[in-house]
Every structure is written in C-alpha cells, then in structure tokens.
C-alpha cells in the first residue's frame, strides 16, 4: 500500500518542473502572434531554431557529443521534419490570421491525433467505448472552435490541426526509433537541420528594418525559453515523475495559451471558446486513458482450457 501511494506522489522538484513547463509551452502562441505581425514566417522559424541550437550546443558537447547520433540519422532527420520544420512553419503561418488562444486550443488535439496515428501504424492497443467517446468529444471541440471560420480562415485552422498531427507523428518517431539517443545532442541536430532548411527562405524575406523590441524579445523567448529550456526541462520531468505524468502538460498548457492571449493581446473569450476548451481537453484526457492490452483470442482460449483442466483434476 505504501509503495502504491509513493507512485502517485510527485516531488517538489517534479511539481516545479511541471508548473514551469505548463507556462513555457503555453506562451509560444502569444510570442508567435507578436512576431508574425512584423517579420516573415521563414525568418521567425529560422531565428527560433538558430537561437535554440546555439543555446544547447555547449551542453551537447559537454554531454556526449554527436557521435551517439551515428546510425540514427534517418529517424533524427525525420523527427526534425515532423516535429520542427513542418509544424513550426504551419503554426506560425496559421497565426497570421488566427488568434493565439485559438491556435493553443487546436494544438491540444495532439494527444487525440497521436492515438489515431498509432492505430494507423499498427498499434494493438484496444480503443474501448470511453476512448472512442474521447475521440468524438475532441473533434466536436475542434468543430465548435472552427464553425465561425467556415467562410473565412478555415485554411488557417487546417494548418494548425496539421501541425498538431505532425507533433503526434514526432512523438511516435521518438518512441519507436529514438529511445536510446541522447536528448540534447539530438535536439541540437534537429534545430540545426531546421535552421538550415529555413536559411534561404529567411534570407529572401529578411526584414528591411530592425524589428521592434517586442518582436526581438519574442524571437529570443521562443528560441531560449520555449525551445532550449523547454526541451531540457521536459526530459528532466520525465526522469523525475515519469512519462505518463509529463504528458499531462498537454492538458494545462492550452489554458495558459488562452489566458496569455486574453491578458496580453486582448483576444476574446466567450462561451464558444469555453465550450471548445472543455470538449477538447476532456476528449484528450479520455482518449489517452489506459486500456487493457489486447489479448489474442487463441491464447485466451488455451488459457481457459488449461484452467478448466486443472480444476477438473483438483476436483477429481
């Protein structure tokens, strides 16, 4: 009993990391909205990636260097593509038209899309009635959020949802092929690849004048806090509290995103947003709940026959 209780407790350090990450991953949408008002999307993604790579590079050298990435370059490049290069571009471009709070809520469907992609790629985990209901609730929340945009910025909403799908794909790649790869060197390599991909587009859309102080602060905030500090803190939290508790940030960060949009950018908050918020987060929580592992019918039948035979021998 004491062992069970200890499993459900989190240390003060774990709680501090959890609160930090909930804030850190709730404010990127606000910072992106500030930045895209003055600079191009390619320049923003390039700057964010370059700043994050520069901050983490000395730590990567001190950790284990980049030799551990040998033999893993295909999944590393794939991870960079679907976790950074594509979604950061889509997210930033979508926020040119959408509110930051709307983007934060749409990204909250990532756990739901992770479940769906997992089934597509061969997951044998059973989707019971509760998890299926969660999937339906999550997409109902997206529908409520997107309904007013059917005649306008539906394309921007599609960009954010596609970015969420990319994040889901990135998590699958990380779990299946990057488990034993050192985190910091891998992150630096991915950020370097992302910045290289956006270098030419960023050069072609380079700002004609020095951006405002708020935009410069947003760029460094995204690169240092929301990328470098976030990645390091997230994996520290996994070590401290476990992966299952770490992913609970997904359910807290959207609330921070909405609050930041309302408080810092005077974005609207109404009954429709509140309803979509509840539907998406409740749906995500239900859809990602644990299910009993699938049991092969043949093996289950054999086990039942064995048990019946043992009972028969005992009674006789």
N, C-alpha and C positions, 0 to 999 in steps of 0.2 A: 504493500500500500504506500509506504514512504517512497519507494522507487517510482511509483506511478505519479505521485504528487510532484516529485522533483522534475519529472519530464515536462510537466505543464508549467513550470516556473521559468521566468526569464530573469537573468541577472540585470543589475543596474546598467552595466555596460551595454548589454543587448538592447534594453529599453532606450538608452541614449542613442544608439545607432539607429534603432527603428524610427525614433522621432526625427532624427537628422535626415534620414533618407526619405521619409514621408514629405518633409519640407523641400529637400533638394530635388526630388522628382515630381514635385507639384508645381514648381515655379518655372520650368523651361518654357512652358507655353506662353506665359506672360513675357518672358525675356525675348522669345522669338517674335512675338507680336510687336514689341518695341523695335526690334532690329529691322524687320522687313518693311517698316514704314519709311526707311531711308536707304537701305542697301539691298542689293540683289540676293536672291536665294543662293546661287552658286557661291558668291563671296562669303555669305554667312556660314554655309556648311564648311567651306574651305577653312575659314578663320577658326571656327569652333574646333574642327578636327586638328588643325595645326597647333593650336594652343594646348589642347588636351594632351597631344603626343609629346609636346615639349616639356610639360609639367611631369609626366610619368616616365619619360625617358631615363633620367638618372636613377630612378627607383628600379626600373627594369634591368639596368646594367648591374646594380648592386644585388639584385635578387638572384637571377640565374642566367641573365643574358638572353640571347635569342637562339642559342644552339638547341634549346629544347623544342624549338618550332620545326626542326628538320623532320621531314616525313609527315608533317601535318599541314603543309601549305595549302592544299586544296580545301580542306574544311575551314582553315583560317580565312582564306580569301572569300569563300562562300559566306562565312559568318559576317565579314566586313561588308559584303554586298547587301545582305538582307537585314542586318542589324543597324547599319550606319548609312551607307551610301544611298540606298534607295529610300528608306523611311525618313531620314533627315531632310532630304530634298522634298519629298511629298508633304511632310508635315509643315515645313517652312512655307512651301508654295500654297498649301491649303489655308494657312493662317493669314495670307494676304487679304483674303475675303472674310474668313470666319473669325468669330471671337475666340480668344484664347481659352475661355472656360468651356466652350463647345468642343474645341479640339481635345482638351483634357478629358472630357467625358467620353468622347468617341474612342480615345485610346484605351479607355477602361474595358473595352470588349476584348482586349488581347488574351486574357485567360480563356474566354469562350472560343476564340479562334484557334487557340493552342489545342484545345480538346478536339475540335473538328479536324484540324490538320493531323493530329496524332492518329485519329481513326483512318484518315486517308492514307497515311504512311504505315499502316499495319499494326496499330496498337490493338492489343487483345483485351483491353480493359472494358468492362461492361458499362454501358450507359443506361442506368436504371431510370425509372419514372421521375425521380427527383432531379437528376442531372438533365434529363430531357426538358423538364419544365424550366430549369435554369437557362438552358439554351434559348428556349422560346421567350422567356422574360427579357433576356439580354437583347435579343433582336427587336423585341417590342419597344424597348427603351430607345434603341437607335432609330426606330421608325418614328416614335414620338418626337425625338430631337430633330429628325430630318424633315418631318412633314411640312413645316413652313417654308422649306428651301426647295420644294419640288419645282417651283417655277423660276428658281434663281441659281443658288450656289450648290446645287446637288453634286456637281463635279468636284467641288472642294471637299464636300463631305466624303465622297468616294475616295479621294486622295488620302484623307485621314484614316478611313477604315482600311484601305490598302496598306498604309504604314503600320497599322496595328497587326495586320496579317503578316507583314514582314517581321515584326518583333516576335510574333508567335513562331514563325519559321526559324528565326535565330535561336530561340530557346531550344527548339528540337535539335538543331545542329550542335549546339553547345553540349547538350546532354548526351547525345549519341556518339559524337566524334571528338569532342574537346575536353573530356573529363580530366585527363591527365596532363593537360597542357598548362604551364604556369600562367596565371591570370594576367599579371601586369605586363610581361613581355608580349603576350597575345593581344592585349588591349592596345599597346603602343603600335604593334604591327598593323592592326586593323585601322587605327586612326591615321597612321602614315599612308596606308593604301587609300583611305577615303580622301585625305587632303590631296594626294597625287591625282586622283580621278577628277577632283574639282578644281585643280590648279588652272588649267587652260580656260574653262568657263568663268572662273573667278577673275582671271586676268582680263578677259574680254568684257566683263561687266564691272570693272574696278570703279569705285566711287570717284566722281570728278572732283570732289572736295572732301576734306576731312569730316567724317561723321560727327554727330553731336556727342557730347559727353555721355548721355544716357545710352546711346547705341553702342559706344565703345565699352561701357560698363556691362551692357547686356552680352556682348561678344565674349568678354573675359569671364563673365559669370557663367555662361554656357560652357565654355571650354574648361575652366578650372573647377568650378563648383559642381555643375550638373553633369560633367563628364569624368574628369580626373578623380575628384573627391568621391563622386557617386559610385564609380566602379570599385574603388578601393574599399569604401565603407560597406558596400553590398556584400562583398565576399568575406569581409570581417564578420558581418552579421550572420552569414551562413555558418561560419565556423563557431560562432558564439551561441546561436539559437537554432540552427538547422535550416535547411532549405524550405521546409513547409511553412515555417513561421516567417521566413524572409519574404516570401511571395505575398504575404498579407499586406505589404506596402501598396500593392496594386489596388486595394480597396480603400486606402486612405489618401493617396496622392491626388486622385481626382477631386476630392473635397478641397484640398489645398489649392488646386488649379482653379476651381470655381471661386473660392474666396479671394485669391490673388487677382483674378480678372475683375471681380466686382469692386474690390477695395482699391486697386492700383490703376485700373483702366476704366472704371465706372461702367463696366459691362452689365447688362440687365440680368436680373434673377427673378424669374416668375414661376407660376405653378407648373408650366410645361417643363421647364428645366428641372424643377424639383422632382417631378414625376419620372422623368427620364433618368435622373440621378438614382432614384430608388430602384427602378426597374433594372438598370444596367448593373449596379453593384450587387443587388440581391441575386440577379441572374448569374453573375460571375461567381459569386460565392457558392451557389447551389450547383452550378455546372462543374466546378472544380473540386467538389467534395469527394471524399474517398468512396470507392466502390469495391465490392468484393472481387477478388481476382477471378478471372474466367476459369472454369473447371471443364476439362474435356469430358463429354458425355460417356465415352468408352471407359475412361479411367474411373469415373464416378460409379459406373455400373459395376466394374470389377471390385471396387472397394465395398460396395453394398453387398455383393455376393460373398466376399470374404467375411464380412461381419456376420452375415446370416449363417455361414458355415460354422464360424467359431461359436455362435450362440447355440447352434444345434448340437455341437459336440459337448458343450458345457452342460446343457440340459439332459443330454443322454448319459 
